[in-house]
Amino acid sequence: MEINQYENIVLNIAQEVVRFLVKKGAKTQDAEDIAQDVMVKLIEANIVLEENKLRPWIYKVALSKFYDKHRRNKRYDNILHELYTHTEKSNTDYTKLSDNKLPYEVLNQLSHY
């Protein structure tokens, strides 16, 4: 098999993977990024797989990256939600403070983070 044929097969599978990930719920841009990451990983691995082994390998790596991205996004959403609700609580606590406290006193009560 010539390298051009192999490249065409890889590109066709990458396009399939993008469509598959979009059907799974990924945004189009995220699906394209994942497919690109898989292609980079294939190039970095410096291996030439047969077509019957190439497709499952690409799908396996792409799904793994998709699930990792989904878990990461979910974790970030939870962190932002916790920070937002904590900030809301802090804002209501600040309004309950007496007016005689100076702003730097309130700022000193905050953590260094």
C-alpha positions as CSV (number, residue, x, y, z in Angstrom):
1,M,0.0,0.0,0.0
2,E,1.3,3.4,-0.9
3,I,1.6,6.2,1.6
4,N,-1.0,8.3,-0.2
5,Q,-3.6,5.5,0.1
6,Y,-2.8,5.1,3.7
7,E,-3.2,8.8,4.3
8,N,-6.6,8.8,2.6
9,I,-7.7,5.9,4.7
10,V,-6.6,7.7,7.9
11,L,-8.3,10.9,6.8
12,N,-11.6,9.1,6.0
13,I,-11.5,7.4,9.4
14,A,-10.8,10.8,11.1
15,Q,-13.9,12.3,9.4
16,E,-16.0,9.3,10.5
17,V,-14.7,9.8,14.1
18,V,-15.7,13.5,14.0
19,R,-19.2,12.6,12.9
20,F,-19.4,9.8,15.5
21,L,-18.3,12.1,18.3
22,V,-20.8,14.8,17.3
23,K,-23.6,12.1,17.4
24,K,-22.3,11.2,20.9
25,G,-22.8,14.8,22.0
26,A,-19.5,16.5,21.4
27,K,-19.4,20.0,19.9
28,T,-18.1,20.0,16.4
29,Q,-15.0,21.9,17.3
30,D,-14.2,19.6,20.2
31,A,-14.7,16.5,18.0
32,E,-12.4,18.0,15.4
33,D,-9.8,18.7,18.1
34,I,-10.1,15.2,19.4
35,A,-9.6,13.7,15.9
36,Q,-6.6,15.9,15.4
37,D,-5.1,14.8,18.7
38,V,-5.6,11.2,17.7
39,M,-3.8,11.8,14.4
40,V,-0.9,13.5,16.2
41,K,-0.7,10.5,18.6
42,L,-0.7,8.1,15.6
43,I,2.1,10.1,14.0
44,E,4.1,10.3,17.3
45,A,3.7,6.6,17.8
46,N,5.4,6.1,14.4
47,I,3.5,3.0,13.6
48,V,1.7,1.8,10.5
49,L,-1.3,-0.3,11.4
50,E,-3.3,-2.4,9.0
51,E,-6.7,-1.0,8.0
52,N,-8.6,-3.6,10.0
53,K,-6.5,-2.6,13.2
54,L,-6.3,1.1,12.4
55,R,-10.0,1.9,12.6
56,P,-10.6,0.3,16.1
57,W,-7.4,1.9,17.4
58,I,-8.4,5.4,16.3
59,Y,-12.0,4.9,17.6
60,K,-10.6,3.6,21.0
61,V,-8.2,6.5,21.4
62,A,-10.8,9.1,20.3
63,L,-13.5,7.8,22.7
64,S,-11.0,7.8,25.5
65,K,-10.1,11.4,24.8
66,F,-13.8,12.3,24.5
67,Y,-14.6,10.8,27.9
68,D,-11.6,12.5,29.5
69,K,-12.7,15.8,28.1
70,H,-16.3,15.2,29.3
71,R,-15.1,14.4,32.8
72,R,-12.8,17.4,32.9
73,N,-15.5,19.7,31.8
74,K,-17.9,18.3,34.4
75,R,-15.3,18.7,37.1
76,Y,-14.7,22.3,36.0
77,D,-18.4,23.0,36.0
78,N,-18.7,21.7,39.5
79,I,-15.8,23.8,40.7
80,L,-17.2,26.9,39.1
81,H,-20.6,26.2,40.6
82,E,-19.1,25.8,44.1
83,L,-17.1,29.0,43.7
84,Y,-20.1,30.9,42.5
85,T,-22.4,29.7,45.3
86,H,-19.6,30.5,47.8
87,T,-19.2,33.9,46.3
88,E,-23.0,34.5,46.5
89,K,-22.9,33.6,50.2
90,S,-19.9,35.8,50.8
91,N,-21.7,38.8,49.1
92,T,-24.7,38.3,51.4
93,D,-22.5,38.1,54.4
94,Y,-20.7,41.3,53.4
95,T,-24.0,43.2,53.2
96,K,-24.8,42.1,56.7
97,L,-21.6,43.7,58.1
98,S,-21.9,46.9,59.9
99,D,-21.0,50.0,58.0
100,N,-18.2,51.0,60.3
101,K,-15.8,48.3,59.0
102,L,-13.4,49.6,56.5
103,P,-12.9,47.7,53.2
104,Y,-9.3,46.7,54.1
105,E,-10.6,45.0,57.2
106,V,-13.0,43.0,55.2
107,L,-10.2,42.2,52.6
108,N,-8.0,41.0,55.5
109,Q,-10.6,38.4,56.3
110,L,-10.2,36.8,52.9
111,S,-7.9,33.9,52.3
112,H,-4.6,34.6,50.4
113,Y,-5.9,32.4,47.6
